[in-house]
Amino acid sequence: MIDDAKCPCGHPNQSVLHMINDCSLANRLRSDFIAAKRRAISDNERLKITATFYEQLAMIVDMHRSNLHRQMIYDTMTHMIDSTWQCKQMKI
Ligand SMILES: [Zn+2]
């Protein structure tokens, strides 16, 4: 299976961090996410907003990439969300 790591936006490496931080395909989604996160009043709400942001990023990747690559990004994001949950649980 051919799967180069080039992002459809033109960036040489479609990593999870690229998608989250600077992919132009996710610009609109990212600005909505930042605005929603600023408005959030609780950690729980922020966590839900973050999970939704990752889900939507995974959908963008899904539209552009092979199943193999999508699965890798999706797994990473799921792991990041799990880690966030674990941090939160420890604080309680
Ligand atoms: Zn990109």
PDB file of the backbone (N, CA, C, O) and the ligand in Angstrom, with CONECT records:
HET     ZN  A 101       1
ATOM      1  N   MET A   1       0.844  -1.195   0.000  1.00  0.00           N
ATOM      2  CA  MET A   1       0.000   0.000   0.000  1.00  0.00           C
ATOM      3  C   MET A   1       0.882   1.249   0.000  1.00  0.00           C
ATOM      4  O   MET A   1       1.802   1.368   0.810  1.00  0.00           O
ATOM      5  N   ILE A   2       0.601   2.162  -0.896  1.00  0.00           N
ATOM      6  CA  ILE A   2       1.381   3.400  -0.958  1.00  0.00           C
ATOM      7  C   ILE A   2       0.735   4.444  -0.048  1.00  0.00           C
ATOM      8  O   ILE A   2      -0.445   4.765  -0.184  1.00  0.00           O
ATOM      9  N   ASP A   3       1.517   4.952   0.857  1.00  0.00           N
ATOM     10  CA  ASP A   3       0.984   5.966   1.756  1.00  0.00           C
ATOM     11  C   ASP A   3       2.076   6.937   2.173  1.00  0.00           C
ATOM     12  O   ASP A   3       2.680   6.781   3.234  1.00  0.00           O
ATOM     13  N   ASP A   4       2.326   7.928   1.347  1.00  0.00           N
ATOM     14  CA  ASP A   4       3.321   8.923   1.768  1.00  0.00           C
ATOM     15  C   ASP A   4       2.692   9.813   2.828  1.00  0.00           C
ATOM     16  O   ASP A   4       1.470   9.886   2.958  1.00  0.00           O
ATOM     17  N   ALA A   5       3.552  10.485   3.581  1.00  0.00           N
ATOM     18  CA  ALA A   5       3.071  11.235   4.743  1.00  0.00           C
ATOM     19  C   ALA A   5       2.739  12.685   4.403  1.00  0.00           C
ATOM     20  O   ALA A   5       2.485  13.498   5.292  1.00  0.00           O
ATOM     21  N   LYS A   6       2.743  13.005   3.087  1.00  0.00           N
ATOM     22  CA  LYS A   6       2.504  14.386   2.703  1.00  0.00           C
ATOM     23  C   LYS A   6       1.049  14.768   2.974  1.00  0.00           C
ATOM     24  O   LYS A   6       0.122  14.022   2.660  1.00  0.00           O
ATOM     25  N   CYS A   7       0.878  15.941   3.559  1.00  0.00           N
ATOM     26  CA  CYS A   7      -0.474  16.409   3.840  1.00  0.00           C
ATOM     27  C   CYS A   7      -1.074  17.026   2.579  1.00  0.00           C
ATOM     28  O   CYS A   7      -0.355  17.668   1.812  1.00  0.00           O
ATOM     29  N   PRO A   8      -2.395  16.843   2.345  1.00  0.00           N
ATOM     30  CA  PRO A   8      -3.031  17.437   1.163  1.00  0.00           C
ATOM     31  C   PRO A   8      -2.931  18.965   1.118  1.00  0.00           C
ATOM     32  O   PRO A   8      -3.109  19.553   0.052  1.00  0.00           O
ATOM     33  N   CYS A   9      -2.657  19.609   2.230  1.00  0.00           N
ATOM     34  CA  CYS A   9      -2.519  21.077   2.239  1.00  0.00           C
ATOM     35  C   CYS A   9      -1.182  21.510   1.640  1.00  0.00           C
ATOM     36  O   CYS A   9      -0.978  22.691   1.359  1.00  0.00           O
ATOM     37  N   GLY A  10      -0.251  20.531   1.441  1.00  0.00           N
ATOM     38  CA  GLY A  10       1.049  20.862   0.881  1.00  0.00           C
ATOM     39  C   GLY A  10       2.186  20.697   1.880  1.00  0.00           C
ATOM     40  O   GLY A  10       3.356  20.682   1.497  1.00  0.00           O
ATOM     41  N   HIS A  11       1.849  20.575   3.144  1.00  0.00           N
ATOM     42  CA  HIS A  11       2.865  20.362   4.185  1.00  0.00           C
ATOM     43  C   HIS A  11       3.508  18.990   3.977  1.00  0.00           C
ATOM     44  O   HIS A  11       2.813  18.029   3.647  1.00  0.00           O
ATOM     45  N   PRO A  12       4.842  18.885   4.168  1.00  0.00           N
ATOM     46  CA  PRO A  12       5.526  17.615   3.884  1.00  0.00           C
ATOM     47  C   PRO A  12       5.176  16.471   4.841  1.00  0.00           C
ATOM     48  O   PRO A  12       5.390  15.308   4.500  1.00  0.00           O
ATOM     49  N   ASN A  13       4.654  16.767   6.001  1.00  0.00           N
ATOM     50  CA  ASN A  13       4.393  15.703   6.965  1.00  0.00           C
ATOM     51  C   ASN A  13       3.039  15.894   7.649  1.00  0.00           C
ATOM     52  O   ASN A  13       2.854  16.822   8.436  1.00  0.00           O
ATOM     53  N   GLN A  14       2.083  14.991   7.331  1.00  0.00           N
ATOM     54  CA  GLN A  14       0.762  15.112   7.944  1.00  0.00           C
ATOM     55  C   GLN A  14       0.749  14.411   9.301  1.00  0.00           C
ATOM     56  O   GLN A  14       0.109  13.372   9.463  1.00  0.00           O
ATOM     57  N   SER A  15       1.456  14.982  10.270  1.00  0.00           N
ATOM     58  CA  SER A  15       1.455  14.407  11.612  1.00  0.00           C
ATOM     59  C   SER A  15       0.236  14.915  12.368  1.00  0.00           C
ATOM     60  O   SER A  15      -0.440  15.849  11.937  1.00  0.00           O
ATOM     61  N   VAL A  16      -0.028  14.278  13.506  1.00  0.00           N
ATOM     62  CA  VAL A  16      -1.151  14.718  14.337  1.00  0.00           C
ATOM     63  C   VAL A  16      -0.934  16.157  14.794  1.00  0.00           C
ATOM     64  O   VAL A  16      -1.864  16.963  14.793  1.00  0.00           O
ATOM     65  N   LEU A  17       0.305  16.476  15.187  1.00  0.00           N
ATOM     66  CA  LEU A  17       0.583  17.833  15.668  1.00  0.00           C
ATOM     67  C   LEU A  17       0.423  18.867  14.558  1.00  0.00           C
ATOM     68  O   LEU A  17      -0.025  19.988  14.798  1.00  0.00           O
ATOM     69  N   HIS A  18       0.799  18.471  13.327  1.00  0.00           N
ATOM     70  CA  HIS A  18       0.582  19.380  12.195  1.00  0.00           C
ATOM     71  C   HIS A  18      -0.911  19.655  12.031  1.00  0.00           C
ATOM     72  O   HIS A  18      -1.321  20.802  11.855  1.00  0.00           O
ATOM     73  N   MET A  19      -1.717  18.604  12.090  1.00  0.00           N
ATOM     74  CA  MET A  19      -3.168  18.758  11.948  1.00  0.00           C
ATOM     75  C   MET A  19      -3.734  19.668  13.045  1.00  0.00           C
ATOM     76  O   MET A  19      -4.573  20.529  12.780  1.00  0.00           O
ATOM     77  N   ILE A  20      -3.264  19.466  14.265  1.00  0.00           N
ATOM     78  CA  ILE A  20      -3.789  20.234  15.396  1.00  0.00           C
ATOM     79  C   ILE A  20      -3.313  21.683  15.332  1.00  0.00           C
ATOM     80  O   ILE A  20      -4.094  22.608  15.558  1.00  0.00           O
ATOM     81  N   ASN A  21      -2.040  21.878  15.027  1.00  0.00           N
ATOM     82  CA  ASN A  21      -1.449  23.208  15.186  1.00  0.00           C
ATOM     83  C   ASN A  21      -1.433  24.076  13.948  1.00  0.00           C
ATOM     84  O   ASN A  21      -1.654  25.283  14.054  1.00  0.00           O
ATOM     85  N   ASP A  22      -1.179  23.512  12.775  1.00  0.00           N
ATOM     86  CA  ASP A  22      -1.005  24.423  11.649  1.00  0.00           C
ATOM     87  C   ASP A  22      -1.492  23.961  10.284  1.00  0.00           C
ATOM     88  O   ASP A  22      -1.171  24.604   9.284  1.00  0.00           O
ATOM     89  N   CYS A  23      -2.248  22.880  10.200  1.00  0.00           N
ATOM     90  CA  CYS A  23      -2.749  22.482   8.887  1.00  0.00           C
ATOM     91  C   CYS A  23      -3.789  23.485   8.398  1.00  0.00           C
ATOM     92  O   CYS A  23      -4.736  23.810   9.114  1.00  0.00           O
ATOM     93  N   SER A  24      -3.602  23.978   7.155  1.00  0.00           N
ATOM     94  CA  SER A  24      -4.540  24.974   6.637  1.00  0.00           C
ATOM     95  C   SER A  24      -5.926  24.369   6.376  1.00  0.00           C
ATOM     96  O   SER A  24      -6.921  25.093   6.336  1.00  0.00           O
ATOM     97  N   LEU A  25      -5.990  23.047   6.198  1.00  0.00           N
ATOM     98  CA  LEU A  25      -7.282  22.388   5.997  1.00  0.00           C
ATOM     99  C   LEU A  25      -8.149  22.484   7.253  1.00  0.00           C
ATOM    100  O   LEU A  25      -9.375  22.402   7.180  1.00  0.00           O
ATOM    101  N   ALA A  26      -7.497  22.659   8.406  1.00  0.00           N
ATOM    102  CA  ALA A  26      -8.216  22.682   9.675  1.00  0.00           C
ATOM    103  C   ALA A  26      -8.321  24.089  10.261  1.00  0.00           C
ATOM    104  O   ALA A  26      -8.688  24.244  11.425  1.00  0.00           O
ATOM    105  N   ASN A  27      -8.003  25.116   9.469  1.00  0.00           N
ATOM    106  CA  ASN A  27      -8.008  26.492   9.989  1.00  0.00           C
ATOM    107  C   ASN A  27      -9.337  26.895  10.608  1.00  0.00           C
ATOM    108  O   ASN A  27      -9.391  27.419  11.721  1.00  0.00           O
ATOM    109  N   ARG A  28     -10.393  26.643   9.876  1.00  0.00           N
ATOM    110  CA  ARG A  28     -11.728  27.032  10.332  1.00  0.00           C
ATOM    111  C   ARG A  28     -12.085  26.286  11.617  1.00  0.00           C
ATOM    112  O   ARG A  28     -12.557  26.865  12.595  1.00  0.00           O
ATOM    113  N   LEU A  29     -11.839  24.968  11.569  1.00  0.00           N
ATOM    114  CA  LEU A  29     -12.126  24.103  12.704  1.00  0.00           C
ATOM    115  C   LEU A  29     -11.330  24.544  13.936  1.00  0.00           C
ATOM    116  O   LEU A  29     -11.849  24.582  15.051  1.00  0.00           O
ATOM    117  N   ARG A  30     -10.054  24.877  13.702  1.00  0.00           N
ATOM    118  CA  ARG A  30      -9.162  25.268  14.804  1.00  0.00           C
ATOM    119  C   ARG A  30      -9.630  26.576  15.437  1.00  0.00           C
ATOM    120  O   ARG A  30      -9.639  26.694  16.662  1.00  0.00           O
ATOM    121  N   SER A  31     -10.018  27.561  14.623  1.00  0.00           N
ATOM    122  CA  SER A  31     -10.433  28.845  15.210  1.00  0.00           C
ATOM    123  C   SER A  31     -11.752  28.669  15.973  1.00  0.00           C
ATOM    124  O   SER A  31     -11.947  29.290  17.018  1.00  0.00           O
ATOM    125  N   ASP A  32     -12.653  27.831  15.459  1.00  0.00           N
ATOM    126  CA  ASP A  32     -13.888  27.527  16.191  1.00  0.00           C
ATOM    127  C   ASP A  32     -13.565  26.871  17.523  1.00  0.00           C
ATOM    128  O   ASP A  32     -14.160  27.192  18.552  1.00  0.00           O
ATOM    129  N   PHE A  33     -12.600  25.935  17.487  1.00  0.00           N
ATOM    130  CA  PHE A  33     -12.204  25.200  18.683  1.00  0.00           C
ATOM    131  C   PHE A  33     -11.637  26.153  19.733  1.00  0.00           C
ATOM    132  O   PHE A  33     -12.003  26.075  20.906  1.00  0.00           O
ATOM    133  N   ILE A  34     -10.745  27.051  19.315  1.00  0.00           N
ATOM    134  CA  ILE A  34     -10.111  27.981  20.257  1.00  0.00           C
ATOM    135  C   ILE A  34     -11.176  28.900  20.876  1.00  0.00           C
ATOM    136  O   ILE A  34     -11.162  29.155  22.080  1.00  0.00           O
ATOM    137  N   ALA A  35     -12.092  29.389  20.042  1.00  0.00           N
ATOM    138  CA  ALA A  35     -13.159  30.265  20.539  1.00  0.00           C
ATOM    139  C   ALA A  35     -14.058  29.528  21.526  1.00  0.00           C
ATOM    140  O   ALA A  35     -14.413  30.065  22.575  1.00  0.00           O
ATOM    141  N   ALA A  36     -14.426  28.284  21.180  1.00  0.00           N
ATOM    142  CA  ALA A  36     -15.309  27.490  22.047  1.00  0.00           C
ATOM    143  C   ALA A  36     -14.610  27.182  23.376  1.00  0.00           C
ATOM    144  O   ALA A  36     -15.231  27.187  24.439  1.00  0.00           O
ATOM    145  N   LYS A  37     -13.319  26.918  23.288  1.00  0.00           N
ATOM    146  CA  LYS A  37     -12.564  26.584  24.500  1.00  0.00           C
ATOM    147  C   LYS A  37     -12.460  27.801  25.432  1.00  0.00           C
ATOM    148  O   LYS A  37     -12.496  27.662  26.654  1.00  0.00           O
ATOM    149  N   ARG A  38     -12.331  28.988  24.838  1.00  0.00           N
ATOM    150  CA  ARG A  38     -12.279  30.217  25.649  1.00  0.00           C
ATOM    151  C   ARG A  38     -13.598  30.444  26.369  1.00  0.00           C
ATOM    152  O   ARG A  38     -13.624  30.939  27.495  1.00  0.00           O
ATOM    153  N   ARG A  39     -14.695  30.078  25.708  1.00  0.00           N
ATOM    154  CA  ARG A  39     -16.017  30.295  26.304  1.00  0.00           C
ATOM    155  C   ARG A  39     -16.362  29.248  27.354  1.00  0.00           C
ATOM    156  O   ARG A  39     -17.233  29.468  28.195  1.00  0.00           O
ATOM    157  N   ALA A  40     -15.678  28.105  27.302  1.00  0.00           N
ATOM    158  CA  ALA A  40     -16.018  26.999  28.202  1.00  0.00           C
ATOM    159  C   ALA A  40     -15.816  27.401  29.660  1.00  0.00           C
ATOM    160  O   ALA A  40     -14.848  28.081  29.998  1.00  0.00           O
ATOM    161  N   ILE A  41     -16.732  26.977  30.511  1.00  0.00           N
ATOM    162  CA  ILE A  41     -16.664  27.408  31.908  1.00  0.00           C
ATOM    163  C   ILE A  41     -16.178  26.309  32.844  1.00  0.00           C
ATOM    164  O   ILE A  41     -15.868  26.586  34.002  1.00  0.00           O
ATOM    165  N   SER A  42     -16.103  25.064  32.366  1.00  0.00           N
ATOM    166  CA  SER A  42     -15.635  23.985  33.242  1.00  0.00           C
ATOM    167  C   SER A  42     -14.625  23.109  32.519  1.00  0.00           C
ATOM    168  O   SER A  42     -14.577  23.087  31.289  1.00  0.00           O
ATOM    169  N   ASP A  43     -13.815  22.384  33.293  1.00  0.00           N
ATOM    170  CA  ASP A  43     -12.844  21.445  32.719  1.00  0.00           C
ATOM    171  C   ASP A  43     -13.556  20.396  31.878  1.00  0.00           C
ATOM    172  O   ASP A  43     -13.080  19.994  30.816  1.00  0.00           O
ATOM    173  N   ASN A  44     -14.706  19.964  32.378  1.00  0.00           N
ATOM    174  CA  ASN A  44     -15.468  18.929  31.693  1.00  0.00           C
ATOM    175  C   ASN A  44     -15.909  19.403  30.312  1.00  0.00           C
ATOM    176  O   ASN A  44     -15.847  18.655  29.336  1.00  0.00           O
ATOM    177  N   GLU A  45     -16.352  20.646  30.247  1.00  0.00           N
ATOM    178  CA  GLU A  45     -16.794  21.224  28.983  1.00  0.00           C
ATOM    179  C   GLU A  45     -15.610  21.358  28.023  1.00  0.00           C
ATOM    180  O   GLU A  45     -15.724  21.052  26.837  1.00  0.00           O
ATOM    181  N   ARG A  46     -14.465  21.821  28.554  1.00  0.00           N
ATOM    182  CA  ARG A  46     -13.256  21.944  27.740  1.00  0.00           C
ATOM    183  C   ARG A  46     -12.832  20.589  27.170  1.00  0.00           C
ATOM    184  O   ARG A  46     -12.405  20.489  26.020  1.00  0.00           O
ATOM    185  N   LEU A  47     -12.959  19.554  27.998  1.00  0.00           N
ATOM    186  CA  LEU A  47     -12.585  18.199  27.585  1.00  0.00           C
ATOM    187  C   LEU A  47     -13.476  17.715  26.430  1.00  0.00           C
ATOM    188  O   LEU A  47     -12.996  17.114  25.469  1.00  0.00           O
ATOM    189  N   LYS A  48     -14.773  17.988  26.546  1.00  0.00           N
ATOM    190  CA  LYS A  48     -15.724  17.600  25.493  1.00  0.00           C
ATOM    191  C   LYS A  48     -15.413  18.342  24.202  1.00  0.00           C
ATOM    192  O   LYS A  48     -15.445  17.757  23.119  1.00  0.00           O
ATOM    193  N   ILE A  49     -15.112  19.637  24.320  1.00  0.00           N
ATOM    194  CA  ILE A  49     -14.784  20.449  23.146  1.00  0.00           C
ATOM    195  C   ILE A  49     -13.520  19.916  22.473  1.00  0.00           C
ATOM    196  O   ILE A  49     -13.445  19.833  21.248  1.00  0.00           O
ATOM    197  N   THR A  50     -12.523  19.553  23.298  1.00  0.00           N
ATOM    198  CA  THR A  50     -11.269  19.020  22.764  1.00  0.00           C
ATOM    199  C   THR A  50     -11.507  17.691  22.056  1.00  0.00           C
ATOM    200  O   THR A  50     -10.974  17.459  20.971  1.00  0.00           O
ATOM    201  N   ALA A  51     -12.297  16.827  22.663  1.00  0.00           N
ATOM    202  CA  ALA A  51     -12.600  15.523  22.058  1.00  0.00           C
ATOM    203  C   ALA A  51     -13.294  15.706  20.711  1.00  0.00           C
ATOM    204  O   ALA A  51     -12.993  15.001  19.748  1.00  0.00           O
ATOM    205  N   THR A  52     -14.228  16.660  20.651  1.00  0.00           N
ATOM    206  CA  THR A  52     -14.943  16.942  19.408  1.00  0.00           C
ATOM    207  C   THR A  52     -13.987  17.469  18.339  1.00  0.00           C
ATOM    208  O   THR A  52     -14.085  17.099  17.169  1.00  0.00           O
ATOM    209  N   PHE A  53     -13.069  18.331  18.749  1.00  0.00           N
ATOM    210  CA  PHE A  53     -12.072  18.882  17.830  1.00  0.00           C
ATOM    211  C   PHE A  53     -11.229  17.754  17.222  1.00  0.00           C
ATOM    212  O   PHE A  53     -11.004  17.729  16.012  1.00  0.00           O
ATOM    213  N   TYR A  54     -10.770  16.831  18.057  1.00  0.00           N
ATOM    214  CA  TYR A  54      -9.966  15.709  17.552  1.00  0.00           C
ATOM    215  C   TYR A  54     -10.781  14.832  16.600  1.00  0.00           C
ATOM    216  O   TYR A  54     -10.284  14.381  15.568  1.00  0.00           O
ATOM    217  N   GLU A  55     -12.038  14.602  16.967  1.00  0.00           N
ATOM    218  CA  GLU A  55     -12.921  13.794  16.116  1.00  0.00           C
ATOM    219  C   GLU A  55     -13.082  14.427  14.740  1.00  0.00           C
ATOM    220  O   GLU A  55     -13.030  13.752  13.712  1.00  0.00           O
ATOM    221  N   GLN A  56     -13.279  15.751  14.751  1.00  0.00           N
ATOM    222  CA  GLN A  56     -13.494  16.452  13.489  1.00  0.00           C
ATOM    223  C   GLN A  56     -12.218  16.496  12.653  1.00  0.00           C
ATOM    224  O   GLN A  56     -12.264  16.436  11.425  1.00  0.00           O
ATOM    225  N   LEU A  57     -11.064  16.604  13.347  1.00  0.00           N
ATOM    226  CA  LEU A  57      -9.787  16.531  12.628  1.00  0.00           C
ATOM    227  C   LEU A  57      -9.646  15.162  11.965  1.00  0.00           C
ATOM    228  O   LEU A  57      -9.217  15.062  10.816  1.00  0.00           O
ATOM    229  N   ALA A  58     -10.010  14.114  12.696  1.00  0.00           N
ATOM    230  CA  ALA A  58      -9.936  12.756  12.152  1.00  0.00           C
ATOM    231  C   ALA A  58     -10.821  12.629  10.916  1.00  0.00           C
ATOM    232  O   ALA A  58     -10.481  11.921   9.968  1.00  0.00           O
ATOM    233  N   MET A  59     -11.967  13.326  10.933  1.00  0.00           N
ATOM    234  CA  MET A  59     -12.870  13.301   9.770  1.00  0.00           C
ATOM    235  C   MET A  59     -12.233  13.985   8.563  1.00  0.00           C
ATOM    236  O   MET A  59     -12.364  13.523   7.430  1.00  0.00           O
ATOM    237  N   ILE A  60     -11.539  15.101   8.828  1.00  0.00           N
ATOM    238  CA  ILE A  60     -10.838  15.800   7.737  1.00  0.00           C
ATOM    239  C   ILE A  60      -9.788  14.864   7.132  1.00  0.00           C
ATOM    240  O   ILE A  60      -9.672  14.750   5.912  1.00  0.00           O
ATOM    241  N   VAL A  61      -9.029  14.201   8.003  1.00  0.00           N
ATOM    242  CA  VAL A  61      -8.007  13.260   7.541  1.00  0.00           C
ATOM    243  C   VAL A  61      -8.667  12.152   6.723  1.00  0.00           C
ATOM    244  O   VAL A  61      -8.155  11.745   5.680  1.00  0.00           O
ATOM    245  N   ASP A  62      -9.792  11.679   7.204  1.00  0.00           N
ATOM    246  CA  ASP A  62     -10.553  10.619   6.543  1.00  0.00           C
ATOM    247  C   ASP A  62     -10.915  10.996   5.106  1.00  0.00           C
ATOM    248  O   ASP A  62     -10.903  10.154   4.208  1.00  0.00           O
ATOM    249  N   MET A  63     -11.237  12.271   4.908  1.00  0.00           N
ATOM    250  CA  MET A  63     -11.645  12.719   3.578  1.00  0.00           C
ATOM    251  C   MET A  63     -10.468  12.722   2.597  1.00  0.00           C
ATOM    252  O   MET A  63     -10.652  12.631   1.383  1.00  0.00           O
ATOM    253  N   HIS A  64      -9.261  12.830   3.150  1.00  0.00           N
ATOM    254  CA  HIS A  64      -8.091  13.021   2.288  1.00  0.00           C
ATOM    255  C   HIS A  64      -7.124  11.852   2.240  1.00  0.00           C
ATOM    256  O   HIS A  64      -6.352  11.733   1.289  1.00  0.00           O
ATOM    257  N   ARG A  65      -7.149  10.991   3.240  1.00  0.00           N
ATOM    258  CA  ARG A  65      -6.092   9.993   3.361  1.00  0.00           C
ATOM    259  C   ARG A  65      -6.611   8.567   3.255  1.00  0.00           C
ATOM    260  O   ARG A  65      -7.816   8.315   3.270  1.00  0.00           O
ATOM    261  N   SER A  66      -5.659   7.639   3.146  1.00  0.00           N
ATOM    262  CA  SER A  66      -6.010   6.218   3.122  1.00  0.00           C
ATOM    263  C   SER A  66      -6.481   5.757   4.499  1.00  0.00           C
ATOM    264  O   SER A  66      -6.256   6.432   5.504  1.00  0.00           O
ATOM    265  N   ASN A  67      -7.130   4.612   4.530  1.00  0.00           N
ATOM    266  CA  ASN A  67      -7.611   4.041   5.782  1.00  0.00           C
ATOM    267  C   ASN A  67      -6.480   3.802   6.777  1.00  0.00           C
ATOM    268  O   ASN A  67      -6.631   4.020   7.979  1.00  0.00           O
ATOM    269  N   LEU A  68      -5.350   3.350   6.250  1.00  0.00           N
ATOM    270  CA  LEU A  68      -4.208   3.042   7.107  1.00  0.00           C
ATOM    271  C   LEU A  68      -3.775   4.278   7.878  1.00  0.00           C
ATOM    272  O   LEU A  68      -3.601   4.238   9.096  1.00  0.00           O
ATOM    273  N   HIS A  69      -3.603   5.380   7.148  1.00  0.00           N
ATOM    274  CA  HIS A  69      -3.127   6.608   7.764  1.00  0.00           C
ATOM    275  C   HIS A  69      -4.178   7.156   8.728  1.00  0.00           C
ATOM    276  O   HIS A  69      -3.844   7.614   9.821  1.00  0.00           O
ATOM    277  N   ARG A  70      -5.420   7.108   8.330  1.00  0.00           N
ATOM    278  CA  ARG A  70      -6.487   7.603   9.187  1.00  0.00           C
ATOM    279  C   ARG A  70      -6.500   6.844  10.505  1.00  0.00           C
ATOM    280  O   ARG A  70      -6.649   7.435  11.575  1.00  0.00           O
ATOM    281  N   GLN A  71      -6.342   5.527  10.415  1.00  0.00           N
ATOM    282  CA  GLN A  71      -6.361   4.705  11.624  1.00  0.00           C
ATOM    283  C   GLN A  71      -5.239   5.123  12.580  1.00  0.00           C
ATOM    284  O   GLN A  71      -5.436   5.180  13.794  1.00  0.00           O
ATOM    285  N   MET A  72      -4.058   5.415  12.018  1.00  0.00           N
ATOM    286  CA  MET A  72      -2.925   5.820  12.843  1.00  0.00           C
ATOM    287  C   MET A  72      -3.237   7.129  13.567  1.00  0.00           C
ATOM    288  O   MET A  72      -3.001   7.244  14.770  1.00  0.00           O
ATOM    289  N   ILE A  73      -3.762   8.108  12.845  1.00  0.00           N
ATOM    290  CA  ILE A  73      -4.097   9.404  13.442  1.00  0.00           C
ATOM    291  C   ILE A  73      -5.210   9.231  14.459  1.00  0.00           C
ATOM    292  O   ILE A  73      -5.173   9.816  15.542  1.00  0.00           O
ATOM    293  N   TYR A  74      -6.190   8.431  14.107  1.00  0.00           N
ATOM    294  CA  TYR A  74      -7.322   8.231  14.996  1.00  0.00           C
ATOM    295  C   TYR A  74      -6.869   7.593  16.314  1.00  0.00           C
ATOM    296  O   TYR A  74      -7.290   8.012  17.393  1.00  0.00           O
ATOM    297  N   ASP A  75      -6.005   6.574  16.212  1.00  0.00           N
ATOM    298  CA  ASP A  75      -5.480   5.910  17.410  1.00  0.00           C
ATOM    299  C   ASP A  75      -4.716   6.898  18.289  1.00  0.00           C
ATOM    300  O   ASP A  75      -4.867   6.900  19.510  1.00  0.00           O
ATOM    301  N   THR A  76      -3.894   7.735  17.657  1.00  0.00           N
ATOM    302  CA  THR A  76      -3.116   8.716  18.411  1.00  0.00           C
ATOM    303  C   THR A  76      -4.040   9.677  19.137  1.00  0.00           C
ATOM    304  O   THR A  76      -3.829   9.997  20.307  1.00  0.00           O
ATOM    305  N   MET A  77      -5.061  10.131  18.436  1.00  0.00           N
ATOM    306  CA  MET A  77      -5.989  11.083  19.048  1.00  0.00           C
ATOM    307  C   MET A  77      -6.775  10.446  20.175  1.00  0.00           C
ATOM    308  O   MET A  77      -6.994  11.065  21.217  1.00  0.00           O
ATOM    309  N   THR A  78      -7.201   9.205  19.966  1.00  0.00           N
ATOM    310  CA  THR A  78      -7.919   8.497  21.019  1.00  0.00           C
ATOM    311  C   THR A  78      -7.037   8.380  22.250  1.00  0.00           C
ATOM    312  O   THR A  78      -7.498   8.543  23.380  1.00  0.00           O
ATOM    313  N   HIS A  79      -5.762   8.094  22.016  1.00  0.00           N
ATOM    314  CA  HIS A  79      -4.812   7.987  23.119  1.00  0.00           C
ATOM    315  C   HIS A  79      -4.671   9.330  23.836  1.00  0.00           C
ATOM    316  O   HIS A  79      -4.606   9.373  25.064  1.00  0.00           O
ATOM    317  N   MET A  80      -4.622  10.419  23.077  1.00  0.00           N
ATOM    318  CA  MET A  80      -4.493  11.748  23.680  1.00  0.00           C
ATOM    319  C   MET A  80      -5.719  12.073  24.513  1.00  0.00           C
ATOM    320  O   MET A  80      -5.600  12.639  25.600  1.00  0.00           O
ATOM    321  N   ILE A  81      -6.895  11.720  24.013  1.00  0.00           N
ATOM    322  CA  ILE A  81      -8.123  11.980  24.760  1.00  0.00           C
ATOM    323  C   ILE A  81      -8.124  11.135  26.037  1.00  0.00           C
ATOM    324  O   ILE A  81      -8.479  11.628  27.107  1.00  0.00           O
ATOM    325  N   ASP A  82      -7.729   9.868  25.927  1.00  0.00           N
ATOM    326  CA  ASP A  82      -7.636   8.987  27.096  1.00  0.00           C
ATOM    327  C   ASP A  82      -6.700   9.573  28.140  1.00  0.00           C
ATOM    328  O   ASP A  82      -7.007   9.570  29.332  1.00  0.00           O
ATOM    329  N   SER A  83      -5.553  10.078  27.688  1.00  0.00           N
ATOM    330  CA  SER A  83      -4.578  10.655  28.610  1.00  0.00           C
ATOM    331  C   SER A  83      -5.172  11.854  29.332  1.00  0.00           C
ATOM    332  O   SER A  83      -4.963  12.040  30.530  1.00  0.00           O
ATOM    333  N   THR A  84      -5.924  12.674  28.578  1.00  0.00           N
ATOM    334  CA  THR A  84      -6.558  13.837  29.185  1.00  0.00           C
ATOM    335  C   THR A  84      -7.534  13.398  30.263  1.00  0.00           C
ATOM    336  O   THR A  84      -7.598  13.991  31.340  1.00  0.00           O
ATOM    337  N   TRP A  85      -8.290  12.354  29.961  1.00  0.00           N
ATOM    338  CA  TRP A  85      -9.221  11.827  30.958  1.00  0.00           C
ATOM    339  C   TRP A  85      -8.486  11.356  32.194  1.00  0.00           C
ATOM    340  O   TRP A  85      -8.896  11.645  33.318  1.00  0.00           O
ATOM    341  N   GLN A  86      -7.392  10.626  31.984  1.00  0.00           N
ATOM    342  CA  GLN A  86      -6.641  10.092  33.117  1.00  0.00           C
ATOM    343  C   GLN A  86      -6.112  11.228  33.998  1.00  0.00           C
ATOM    344  O   GLN A  86      -6.174  11.144  35.225  1.00  0.00           O
ATOM    345  N   CYS A  87      -5.597  12.282  33.378  1.00  0.00           N
ATOM    346  CA  CYS A  87      -5.115  13.441  34.143  1.00  0.00           C
ATOM    347  C   CYS A  87      -6.237  14.011  34.986  1.00  0.00           C
ATOM    348  O   CYS A  87      -6.059  14.335  36.160  1.00  0.00           O
ATOM    349  N   LYS A  88      -7.396  14.125  34.361  1.00  0.00           N
ATOM    350  CA  LYS A  88      -8.545  14.701  35.067  1.00  0.00           C
ATOM    351  C   LYS A  88      -8.949  13.813  36.235  1.00  0.00           C
ATOM    352  O   LYS A  88      -9.215  14.298  37.334  1.00  0.00           O
ATOM    353  N   GLN A  89      -8.992  12.502  35.983  1.00  0.00           N
ATOM    354  CA  GLN A  89      -9.389  11.594  37.058  1.00  0.00           C
ATOM    355  C   GLN A  89      -8.456  11.721  38.253  1.00  0.00           C
ATOM    356  O   GLN A  89      -8.892  11.648  39.402  1.00  0.00           O
ATOM    357  N   MET A  90      -7.160  11.912  37.974  1.00  0.00           N
ATOM    358  CA  MET A  90      -6.190  11.997  39.059  1.00  0.00           C
ATOM    359  C   MET A  90      -6.384  13.235  39.906  1.00  0.00           C
ATOM    360  O   MET A  90      -6.088  13.230  41.101  1.00  0.00           O
ATOM    361  N   LYS A  91      -6.882  14.302  39.290  1.00  0.00           N
ATOM    362  CA  LYS A  91      -7.077  15.566  40.030  1.00  0.00           C
ATOM    363  C   LYS A  91      -8.267  15.482  40.986  1.00  0.00           C
ATOM    364  O   LYS A  91      -8.327  16.200  41.984  1.00  0.00           O
ATOM    365  N   ILE A  92      -9.205  14.602  40.668  1.00  0.00           N
ATOM    366  CA  ILE A  92     -10.438  14.536  41.489  1.00  0.00           C
ATOM    367  C   ILE A  92     -10.124  13.904  42.840  1.00  0.00           C
ATOM    368  O   ILE A  92     -11.016  13.755  43.675  1.00  0.00           O
TER     369      ILE A  92
HETATM  370 ZN    ZN A 101      -1.861  19.992   6.341  1.00  0.00          ZN2+
END
